C-alpha cells in the first residue's frame, strides 16, 4: 500500500490538480484511463478526493499529467493553509 495523505484537504488538492490537468490536456476520464492503463472510474474517485493513499495507479496518473503525488509534499500545518487554498482556487473550475 502507498503512503497515506495527511488530511482530506491534501487529498482534495491532489484530486483538483488531476482534474484540472486532465481538462487542460483536453482528455476525458476514459482517454486518461486508456493512456495510463487505469480504469476511468478509479480516476474519477481520485478527482473527487475519495482516496487516502498514494499507490501505483495514482502515481501513473500524476506522472502522466506531471503532478506531484508525494503525500509528504502536502503538509497539513496551519502555515500551509493559505497556500492550499490558493492552489485549490487556482485549479478549481
C-alpha positions in Angstrom: 0.0 0.0 0.0 1.2 3.5 -0.7 1.9 6.4 1.6 -1.0 8.0 3.3 -2.1 11.6 2.8 -2.2 13.7 6.0 -5.6 15.2 5.6 -8.7 15.3 3.4 -7.7 18.8 2.2 -4.5 17.2 0.8 -6.5 14.6 -1.0 -8.9 17.2 -2.3 -5.9 19.3 -3.6 -4.4 16.4 -5.5 -7.8 15.5 -6.9 -8.4 19.0 -8.1 -5.0 19.1 -9.7 -5.6 15.8 -11.5 -9.0 17.1 -12.8 -7.6 20.4 -14.0 -4.6 18.9 -15.6 -6.7 16.4 -17.4 -9.1 19.1 -18.7 -6.2 21.3 -19.7 -5.0 18.5 -21.9 -8.5 18.0 -23.4 -8.8 14.5 -22.1 -11.9 12.7 -20.9 -11.7 10.2 -18.0 -11.8 7.4 -20.5 -9.0 8.9 -22.6 -6.8 9.4 -19.5 -7.6 5.9 -18.3 -6.5 4.3 -21.6 -3.3 6.4 -21.6 -2.2 5.3 -18.1 -4.0 1.9 -18.0 -6.2 2.8 -15.0 -9.9 2.4 -15.1 -11.8 5.7 -15.6 -14.0 5.1 -12.5 -10.9 5.0 -10.3 -9.6 8.2 -11.9 -13.0 9.8 -11.1 -12.7 8.7 -7.5 -9.2 10.3 -7.3 -10.6 13.5 -8.8 -13.4 13.6 -6.2 -10.9 13.1 -3.4 -12.1 9.7 -2.5 -8.6 8.2 -1.8 -6.4 8.1 1.2 -3.1 6.7 -0.1 -0.7 7.3 -2.9 -0.5 4.0 -4.7 0.9 2.9 -8.1 -2.2 3.9 -10.1 -2.2 7.4 -8.6 1.5 7.6 -9.4 0.9 6.6 -13.0 -1.8 9.3 -13.4 0.2 12.0 -11.8 3.3 11.2 -13.7 1.4 11.3 -17.0 -0.2 14.7 -16.0 3.1 16.0 -14.5 1.6 16.4 -11.0 3.4 15.8 -7.7 1.8 12.8 -5.9 4.1 12.6 -2.9 1.9 12.9 0.3 4.9 14.3 2.2 4.8 17.4 -0.1 1.3 18.2 1.1 1.9 19.3 4.7 -1.1 19.9 7.0 0.1 22.7 9.2 -1.7 26.0 9.6 1.1 27.8 7.8 0.3 25.9 4.6 -3.5 26.5 4.7 -3.2 29.7 2.7 -1.1 28.0 0.1 -3.5 25.1 -0.2 -6.5 27.5 -0.5 -4.7 29.4 -3.2 -3.9 26.2 -5.1 -7.4 24.9 -4.8 -8.8 28.2 -6.1 -6.3 28.2 -8.9 -7.2 24.7 -10.2 -10.9 24.8 -9.5 -13.2 25.0 -12.5 
